């Protein structure tokens, strides 16, 4: 595998951006060689304190996937929640529309097919993964670890500086009727895209401050007939648990690997 750092100018954001990519090597399948064209892609999103290198620096993910046929793309949204902000910074468009085209220029063997494109993230990135999957329908699988999937359990007076949140999402009183709400996106999905929904996975720790938010969001998605696997266990909002649970995400995704080799 190769770890690539790509520096490019984003026309959408009007500034230079960095993206990190883990690119797979050819691996052997007991029955046949695994093709290294049309490579499946996982977009892996960081949380509020992270950037495009955080998963690499904190999780050992390069070791975990060394015997897979999966490419991992790690972009940065800064603190913008993978969203087109009210102040004109179009982070959603930059990641969903522009970045795949940029990557095709450098790495044309990456698949552009929906069934081979996946997205996952933690905390803010868990929100981003579900939001992007539901808003774009360009990803066949989406996974969230400790995701901020619902804000119902967080009153406005607990959010701190409201000007920051309003700069990202706009009028917070109208958040749940907006294109930034996972619940609203789920409600609108079939009208917009039909019945071919992404397959979803969520995990959250029992002691995580976002645990109740996950329970609310998962119940809503199940009610709206989304195929979602929800797992919980003891755990708080920290890397110790995310580095363990990312392995469950790989088990969830339809990728090729030798598990016994991956764990060695």
N, C-alpha and C positions, 0 to 999 in steps of 0.2 A: 504494500500500500504506500501511497505518497500523501504527504500533507502539503497542501498548496495554499499560498497566500496570494489572493488576487486583489490588486489595487486598481480601481477604475473610477471614472467620472460619471456620476449619476446625473443624467439630464433631468430626471424627475425631481430630484432634491436640490439640484444646482450646486453640488459639492462632491468632493472626492470621498469614496467609500471603500471599505475593506470587507472582504468576505473570506472566510477560511473554508477549505474543502478537503475532506478525506476521500481520496480516490483509490478504488480497490485494485489489487493485482489479480491476475488470472488465478483461479483456484480449480482444483480437480474435483469432479463429482464421481462417485463410484461407478456410475453408468456412462457418463459422457462429460466432456469438457463443458464448463460454463462459458457461454458466450460473453465477450467483453465489449459488445455493442449493445445499444438500447439498455444501458445500465440503469437499474432502479435507483431512485434518489429519495433520500430523507432530508427534508428541511428541518433543522434542529434549532429551536429558538431559546434564547437566554431569558433570564429574569431581570428584575429592575436594577440590580447592582452589576449586571454583566455586560459583555460585549461579544464580538464574533469569536473570541478565543477562550471564553470561560469554560465551555464544555471540554475543550482540549486540556485546559490547565487544571481543572478540578475533578474530572470524572475518570480519567484513564480510558476514555471511549475508543481511542485508537487501538488499544490492546484488545478490547472486547470485540471489535468488528474485523480484526485482521484476517479472519478466514470467512468473510462474507463476500457476496457479490454486490454490496451496497455502497453507493457514494453518499456522503453526508455533507450537506451544505449548511454552513453556520453564518447567517447574516447578523447584522446589528440593527436594532431599532432605536438605539440610545434609550431615552426614557419616554418614548412616544407610543408605547402599547400597540405597535404594529397597525397604526391607525393613521388615516388622513386627518391631521389635526385642524382645529379651528383657526390656527394662525398660519395655515397654508403649507405646512411641511407634509408632503404626501408619502409617508412611510409605507402605508399599505400598498399603494400603486408601485412604489419602488421595489418592494419585495415580490409582489404577486405578478406584476406585469413586466417590469423592466429587468429584474435580476435573471429570470430564466433565459431571456434573450442574450444577456451579457455572457452567461455561462455557456450557452451554445457556441458563442464565438471562440471561447477558449477550449471547451470540452464537448465537442460535438457528439460524442458517444453517450452522453447522458440522455436518458429517455425523456421524451416530451409527452408520453402517453399518461393519461389520468390513472390508469390501473397500475402504473409503475412509479407514481409520484406520491409520497407520503409526507406527513408533517407532524412534528411533536415539539413539546417544550415544557418548561417548568415555571410555575408561578405566573408571572406576567406572560411568559412564553406559552404556558398551558392555555391561558386565555387566547393568546394570539393564534395558536394552532387550531383551536376549535372555531374561532372567529373566521380565520382565513378559509378553512375547509368549508364552512357553511356559507360564507359570502361569495366564494369564487367557484366552488364545486370542481376545482382542478386537482384535488387530492382524493384518492380512494380510501385512504386510512388516515386517521388523526388521533394523536395520543396526548394526554395531559397528565403531568405529575404535579400535584399540589397546585392546580390551576386556580386562578381567580375567575371562576366560571360564573359566579353570581355575586351581585353587590347588595342583595336584599338584606343580608345580616349585618351590613356595615352602614350605620346612619351617617349622614353627611358631616355631623359634628365630630366624627371619629376619623375623618380623612385627612385632617391637617389643613394645609393650604389649599383652599377650594379653587383659587385662581389657577393652580397647576392642573387640577382635574378638569376644570371647565375649558382650559386651553387645549386639552387633549380631546375631550368628549362633547364639549358644548354644554347646553343646559342640562344639568344633572336631574332636574325634575322630569325631564322628557327622555332620560337615558333608556328606559325600558321599551320605548316605542321607536328607538333609533336603530340605525344600521350597525351600531356598535354593541348592541345587546345580543348575546348568544341566544337568549330566549326568543327575541323577535326574529332573528335570522332563522332559527329553527321553525318558527311559525310560518315564515314566508317561503321556506325552502321548496316545497312541492309546487307551489304556484310559479316560482321562478325557474326551477330546474327539472321538475318532474320527480319521479319516484326513485331515481338512482342516487341513493344517499351514501355519503361516506360512512365507513365502519369506524366506530369510535371506541377508545379505551381511556379510562380515567383511574388514577390512583390518588388517594390522599390518606395521610396519617391521622389516627384518632385524636392526637394531641395538637394537630395543626390548627392554627387560627382560621384556616379556610375550610375546615372539615364540614361545617354546616352548609357553607356555600356550595360545596361539591354535592352534598346530599340533595339540596334543592335543585341544582342544575341537572343532575343525573335523572332525578324523578321527572323533571319536565321533559327531558329528551326522550325518556322511555315512553311517556304519555303521548309524545308526538311520533311514536313508532320508529325511532332511530335504533339501529343495532349498536348498543353500547355495552361494553364489558366494564364493570365497576368493581374495583378491588380496594379494600381498606385493610390497614394493619396498624399496630402501634408505630408512631412516628411523629416527628415534629417537622417544622419548615426549615430543613437544612440538608446540606450536601451528603451527609452520611447516608440518608435514605434515598436520595435521588440517584446516587451512584449504584445502589443496589437495584432500584426499580427500573432503571433504563434497560437492564437486561430483560425484564419482563416485556418491555416495549418491543425489543428485538424478537422475542418469542411471538408476539402478537402480529408482527408484520409478515407478509408473504415473501420472505427473502430466502436465499440459498446459503447455507453454511453448514460446517461440520461442528456441532456443539462441543464434542469432546476435544477437538483441536482448539476451539475458541477459548476454552476454560483452562488450557494447559499453560 
